[in-house]
Amino acid sequence: MFRAILTSRLQAAFTAARIELPESFTPNVVIASDTRYGDYQSNAAMVLAKQLKANPRALAQQIVDQLDVADLCEKTSIDGPGFLNFTLSADALAKRLSQIVLDDKAGVPVVEKPKTIVVDFSAPNIAKPMHVGHIRSTFIGDSLARVARFIGHKVITDNHVGDWGTQFGMIIHGWKTQLDHAALKKDAIHELVSMYKAVNAAAKADEAVMETCKSELVKLQQGNAQNLDIWKECVRLTLEQLEKVYRTLGITFDHYLGESFYNEALAPLVADMLEKGIATISDGATVVFSDGSVKPENDPFLIKEKDEWKAAPCIIRKGDGGFLYATTDLATIDYRVKEWKADEIWYVVGAPQQLHFRQVFATAQRRGVTTIMTHIAFGSILGPDGKMFKTRSGETVGLLEVIDEAIERARTAAEEKDQGLSDTEKDEIARIIGTGAVKYAELSQNRLTDYKFSWDKMLSLQGNTAPYLLNAYVRTRSIFRKLEGAVTLTDDLTITEPAERALALKLAQFAENTHDILDDHRPNLLANYLYELANTYHSFYEACPVLRAEGAVKNTRLTLCEATSRVLKTGLGLLGIQTTERM
């Protein structure tokens, strides 16, 4: 990666110039915001000059005098108050281009110190359908897992499904008294949801029904054979439908360890925390209070009310003996650290759960957990009206319905173009475009912001969309279909035209971009990079004839097309999006 090499060379130049560096100082090299001055730039001289109380341009000159980048750069300059600018040579770009074409990872290096990372995402509830609210966790989590695995980390994906809780008392009572077996066979989740709603309404209207439901829940928790069998069947039926959704989306998990998996660990966990003084009894409940180790504004166990800090403890067992999500999450952390030897655990869960995870992580750390735990939060998906995305009747929109409609709309668009494709080919292309469009509409957004869901925008062939990127990939492949016979690319490359150079530079930055994604868990960086690459490729395509060129020029342009093809396919794959050779 050019950025990493330039950073290393800068560090060596500081040493050669005998400039004393503060212990924490590392030169910062970034892609230049204005390419008129160079391809990469660094403000290292300015930052260091401020710390050393030196002249930044004079310090920059000292660095340049010792800088060894002749094999990379055709020009190094000092601009403004002391910016260091680097312009890469055509030879360096050509060499990098050859590496991208020959490498299975399109030039992306693996990390030097791989970690074991557990990614917790999607997490739907048993006996309920997946809905549009699961889009963000599912797609962001899947993409981050793909990227982490791609650059060399050991990744374990865990779908921590909600398969335990008070709702099962109602579901079991409904199963015994209201179940329509024919409807269950036709659409199990729909029948379970209808049954639950009916029992819930009856329980609100009649206290006796509520007590019956509570009784069924207690029997389940105590291991009643009949209730356990009903619960297991609900889990099985739900997982069958979930697998159908995940298969359509091309998403897999290593584990489906739901809340129930940790039941036996909860009571011993609470007892241990009480024994060690981490937890205490308060008003009958077992809670974790602030230990005063951090400032109040950073303490997850305190809340400010009327200029006064008050206790906001983490409850791990209710007064009636019931456990909570926090208890299960602590037991889950124990398992992931002990059994999977996790170095990091990522929770891809909505922003409203921020306080919950702050408390859970702080509690786990008090218990001696040193694993890095990260809450990867995200905002909401809104409808075209800017409100929460719902059906006209006010119901939550089902995820499978969203995917099916996207595929149907893509299929309709395919019918409008007569390209000699069979119905089977059109169906497969529609599936790729439809699912890709929904994924890309999500992953191209900053995960922390809300965004509006728009069918027309996500399926457009223009703008920052999956169809636009897929079309760019198809265009790269069409070049090779027009050639007669097999093509053997060589390393005889000559990059002379501005459009060639711009594309080669953009391709070289794929490796840097891919590693940057995990700095703050931002798949949108990759999406935006791929969009810029597609734009750069289209400019190259218009400016530089490929098939009419000859000799080294033709070889260079074909190599640029092949490299673009590889990077687009690889990058889209890291977003969980398949490519198609024709559209």
Protein Blocks (a to p, Z undefined) as FASTA:
>chain_A
ZZlmmmmmmmmmmmmnopacdfklccdddddfblklombdcfklmmmmmmnopafklmmm
mmmmmpccklmpgbdcdehjlpacddddfklmmmmmmmmmmpmnlopacdfbdcddddde
hjiaehiacdfklmmmmmmmmmmmmmmmmnopacdddddddfbdjklmmmmmmmmmmpcf
klmmmmmmlmmmmmmmmmmmmmmmpmklmmmmmmmmmmmmnopaklmmmmmmmmmmmmmm
mmmmmmmnopacfbdcdfklmmmmmmmmmmmmmmnomacceehiacdddehlacfklmck
bcceehiacdddddfbdfkopacfklmmmmmmmmmmmmnopabdcddddfklmmmmmmmm
mmmmmnopabdcddddddddddfkopacddfkopacdfklmmmmmmmmmmmmmmmpcghi
afklmmmmmmmmmmmmmmmmmmmpcfkbccdddfklmmpcgdjdfklmmmmmmmmmmmmm
mpgcjddddfbdcdfbfklmmmmmmmmmmmmmmmmmmmnopaklmmmmmmmmmmmmmmmm
mmmcfklpgcjllmmmmmmmmmmmmmmmmmmmmnopacdfbZZ
